Amino acid sequence: MVSETLRIAARSWAPRSLILGAAALALAACGQDASDAGNASDDAAGGADIIDDGQTGALAEMSLGAEDAPVTVIEYASVTCPHCATFHENVFPEIKERYVDTGKVRFVFREFPTAPAELAVVGSMLARCAADRGGDEAYFLVLGSLFKTQEKWIYGDTREELMKIAAQAGLDQEAFDACVRRQELIDLINETVSEGRDRYDIRSTPSFVVDGILRHFSTVDDMAEAIDAALEKAES
């Protein structure tokens, strides 16, 4: 649990619009019951609703892999969720190598902040601003850094640690400060949360939508089995 002292520290430099935007989010839980891992949700709606506005950066869908891949996997996750960090450290690299890099899967990441909301939103905004400069690859590089150094920037000197990540993405202090004041990014994240809840009944992170079905995975084998089934269905 993040202390109130940390929350106050975040508020000392985060703009009021960010605090209000984060406060408006109905936060999901990080992680899910072990019994739910690998199972499809009976409440999931069919058909993935992909944003495709032809833009790059702030308003575009953040994805890796071929646009015409036969299967799309959507991850709803939070940069402050340790279960999400574990997935990206232990599961995603092999999934990316086997399915994304080979053109079988288009992998889409959608922000779904978990507590502490202010920090989750700031981290997501930083990744979005990196995408303005370097596209989707820059977004996922920042995302990887946020997950890898999660404990440092959440429990340490948050601003200093995030500035280190921002610098790696070519953002100086002025650009970083401008980034976390972009109201359209806050609005986008709020819209993503609402869409995830309303369409797929997202309640925890990380959650995945494979072939229109809500799933939860804890191992490479669980996720690979679901993707292989979706590929087989697509081929037939």
C-alpha positions as CSV (number, residue, x, y, z in Angstrom):
1,M,0.0,0.0,0.0
2,V,1.4,3.4,-1.0
3,S,1.6,5.8,2.0
4,E,-0.3,9.0,2.2
5,T,3.1,10.8,2.3
6,L,3.8,9.5,-1.2
7,R,0.4,10.7,-2.4
8,I,1.1,14.1,-1.0
9,A,4.5,14.2,-2.7
10,A,3.0,13.3,-6.0
11,R,0.4,16.1,-5.6
12,S,3.2,18.6,-5.0
13,W,4.3,18.5,-8.6
14,A,1.4,16.9,-10.6
15,P,-1.0,19.4,-12.1
16,R,-4.5,19.7,-10.7
17,S,-6.1,18.5,-13.9
18,L,-4.1,15.2,-13.5
19,I,-5.2,14.8,-9.9
20,L,-8.8,15.3,-10.8
21,G,-8.5,13.0,-13.8
22,A,-7.0,10.3,-11.7
23,A,-9.5,10.8,-9.0
24,A,-12.3,10.2,-11.5
25,L,-11.1,6.8,-12.4
26,A,-12.8,3.8,-11.0
27,L,-9.7,1.9,-10.2
28,A,-9.2,-1.8,-11.0
29,A,-7.4,-4.2,-8.8
30,C,-3.9,-5.3,-9.7
31,G,-3.8,-9.1,-10.2
32,Q,-6.6,-11.7,-10.2
33,D,-7.5,-14.8,-8.4
34,A,-5.2,-17.7,-9.3
35,S,-8.2,-19.8,-10.1
36,D,-9.2,-17.4,-12.8
37,A,-5.8,-17.5,-14.6
38,G,-6.1,-18.7,-18.2
39,N,-9.9,-18.8,-18.1
40,A,-12.3,-16.9,-20.5
41,S,-14.9,-14.6,-19.0
42,D,-18.5,-15.5,-19.6
43,D,-19.4,-11.8,-19.6
44,A,-16.9,-10.7,-22.3
45,A,-18.4,-9.1,-25.4
46,G,-17.3,-10.5,-28.8
47,G,-15.1,-8.5,-31.2
48,A,-12.2,-6.3,-30.3
49,D,-12.9,-2.6,-30.8
50,I,-9.7,-1.2,-32.2
51,I,-9.0,2.5,-32.4
52,D,-7.6,3.4,-35.8
53,D,-7.4,7.1,-36.5
54,G,-4.4,7.0,-38.7
55,Q,-2.3,9.1,-36.3
56,T,0.9,8.5,-34.4
57,G,1.6,9.4,-30.8
58,A,-1.0,10.6,-28.3
59,L,-4.3,9.6,-29.9
60,A,-3.2,6.4,-31.7
61,E,-3.6,2.9,-30.5
62,M,-0.2,1.7,-29.1
63,S,0.7,-1.6,-30.7
64,L,3.4,-4.0,-31.8
65,G,3.3,-6.4,-34.7
66,A,1.8,-6.5,-38.2
67,E,-1.3,-4.5,-38.8
68,D,-2.8,-7.4,-40.8
69,A,-1.8,-10.1,-38.2
70,P,-4.5,-12.8,-38.1
71,V,-5.0,-12.4,-34.3
72,T,-5.1,-9.3,-32.1
73,V,-4.3,-9.5,-28.4
74,I,-5.3,-6.5,-26.3
75,E,-3.7,-6.0,-22.9
76,Y,-5.3,-3.8,-20.3
77,A,-2.6,-3.0,-17.7
78,S,-1.2,-0.4,-15.3
79,V,2.4,0.7,-15.0
80,T,2.0,0.7,-11.2
81,C,0.7,-2.9,-11.1
82,P,3.4,-5.4,-9.9
83,H,1.5,-8.3,-11.6
84,C,1.7,-6.4,-14.9
85,A,5.4,-5.8,-14.4
86,T,5.9,-9.6,-13.7
87,F,4.0,-10.4,-16.9
88,H,6.2,-8.0,-19.0
89,E,9.3,-9.4,-17.4
90,N,8.6,-13.1,-17.5
91,V,5.9,-13.8,-20.1
92,F,5.8,-11.1,-22.7
93,P,9.3,-11.5,-24.1
94,E,8.7,-15.0,-25.2
95,I,5.2,-14.3,-26.5
96,K,6.6,-11.4,-28.5
97,E,9.3,-13.5,-30.0
98,R,7.0,-16.4,-30.9
99,Y,3.9,-14.5,-32.1
100,V,4.4,-10.8,-32.5
101,D,7.8,-10.7,-34.2
102,T,6.7,-13.5,-36.6
103,G,3.6,-11.6,-37.8
104,K,1.0,-13.9,-36.2
105,V,-0.2,-11.4,-33.5
106,R,-0.8,-7.7,-33.3
107,F,-0.3,-6.8,-29.6
108,V,-2.2,-3.7,-28.4
109,F,-1.6,-2.1,-25.0
110,R,-4.3,-0.1,-23.3
111,E,-3.8,1.9,-20.2
112,F,-5.9,0.9,-17.2
113,P,-4.5,2.7,-14.1
114,T,-4.4,1.0,-10.7
115,A,-3.4,2.6,-7.4
116,P,-1.7,5.0,-6.8
117,A,-3.8,6.5,-9.6
118,E,-1.8,9.8,-9.9
119,L,1.5,7.9,-10.6
120,A,-0.1,5.4,-12.9
121,V,-1.5,8.2,-15.0
122,V,1.8,10.1,-15.0
123,G,3.7,7.1,-16.2
124,S,1.2,6.4,-18.9
125,M,1.3,10.0,-20.1
126,L,5.1,9.8,-20.2
127,A,5.0,6.8,-22.5
128,R,2.4,8.5,-24.7
129,C,4.7,11.6,-25.0
130,A,7.6,9.4,-26.0
131,A,5.4,8.0,-28.7
132,D,5.0,11.5,-30.1
133,R,8.7,11.5,-30.9
134,G,9.5,7.9,-31.6
135,G,6.2,6.1,-32.4
136,D,5.0,2.8,-31.0
137,E,8.5,1.4,-30.4
138,A,9.4,4.4,-28.2
139,Y,6.1,3.9,-26.3
140,F,6.9,0.3,-25.5
141,L,10.6,1.1,-24.6
142,V,9.3,3.6,-22.0
143,L,6.7,1.1,-20.9
144,G,9.4,-1.5,-20.4
145,S,11.5,0.9,-18.3
146,L,8.5,1.8,-16.2
147,F,7.9,-1.9,-15.4
148,K,11.5,-2.7,-14.9
149,T,12.1,0.2,-12.4
150,Q,8.6,0.2,-10.9
151,E,9.6,0.0,-7.3
152,K,12.2,2.8,-7.7
153,W,9.9,5.4,-9.2
154,I,6.9,4.5,-7.1
155,Y,8.6,4.3,-3.7
156,G,11.7,6.4,-4.3
157,D,12.0,9.9,-5.6
158,T,9.2,9.7,-8.2
159,R,10.0,12.8,-10.1
160,E,13.7,12.1,-10.3
161,E,13.3,8.5,-11.4
162,L,10.7,9.4,-14.0
163,M,12.9,12.2,-15.3
164,K,15.6,9.5,-15.9
165,I,13.2,7.5,-18.0
166,A,12.0,10.7,-19.8
167,A,15.7,11.5,-20.7
168,Q,16.1,8.1,-22.3
169,A,13.2,9.0,-24.5
170,G,14.7,12.4,-25.4
171,L,12.4,14.5,-23.2
172,D,14.0,17.2,-21.0
173,Q,12.5,18.7,-17.9
174,E,10.5,21.2,-19.8
175,A,9.1,18.6,-22.1
176,F,8.3,16.3,-19.2
177,D,6.4,19.1,-17.4
178,A,4.5,19.9,-20.5
179,C,3.7,16.3,-21.0
180,V,2.0,15.8,-17.7
181,R,-0.2,18.8,-18.3
182,R,-1.8,17.5,-21.5
183,Q,-5.5,17.2,-20.8
184,E,-6.2,15.2,-23.9
185,L,-4.0,12.4,-22.5
186,I,-5.9,12.4,-19.3
187,D,-9.2,12.3,-21.2
188,L,-7.8,9.5,-23.4
189,I,-6.9,7.3,-20.4
190,N,-10.3,7.9,-18.9
191,E,-12.0,6.9,-22.1
192,T,-9.8,3.8,-22.3
193,V,-10.8,2.8,-18.8
194,S,-14.5,3.4,-19.5
195,E,-14.3,1.4,-22.8
196,G,-12.6,-1.5,-21.1
197,R,-15.1,-1.7,-18.3
198,D,-18.2,-1.3,-20.5
199,R,-17.2,-3.6,-23.3
200,Y,-15.1,-6.2,-21.7
201,D,-15.9,-5.9,-18.0
202,I,-12.3,-5.3,-17.1
203,R,-11.9,-5.6,-13.3
204,S,-8.2,-6.4,-12.7
205,T,-4.8,-6.0,-14.4
206,P,-3.3,-7.4,-16.4
207,S,-6.4,-8.5,-18.4
208,F,-6.2,-9.7,-22.0
209,V,-8.7,-9.8,-24.8
210,V,-7.9,-12.6,-27.3
211,D,-10.3,-13.1,-30.2
212,G,-12.8,-10.9,-28.5
213,I,-12.8,-13.0,-25.2
214,L,-11.6,-11.7,-21.9
215,R,-8.7,-13.8,-20.5
216,H,-6.2,-13.8,-17.7
217,F,-2.7,-15.4,-18.0
218,S,0.0,-16.2,-15.5
219,T,2.4,-18.3,-17.7
220,V,3.7,-18.4,-21.2
221,D,2.0,-21.8,-21.8
222,D,-1.4,-20.5,-20.8
223,M,-1.2,-17.5,-23.1
224,A,0.3,-19.5,-26.0
225,E,-2.5,-22.0,-25.8
226,A,-5.1,-19.3,-26.1
227,I,-3.2,-17.6,-29.0
228,D,-2.8,-21.0,-30.8
229,A,-6.5,-21.6,-30.5
230,A,-7.3,-18.2,-31.9
231,L,-4.8,-18.7,-34.8
232,E,-6.4,-22.0,-35.6
233,K,-9.8,-20.4,-35.7
234,A,-8.6,-17.6,-37.9
235,E,-7.0,-20.0,-40.4
236,S,-10.2,-22.0,-40.6
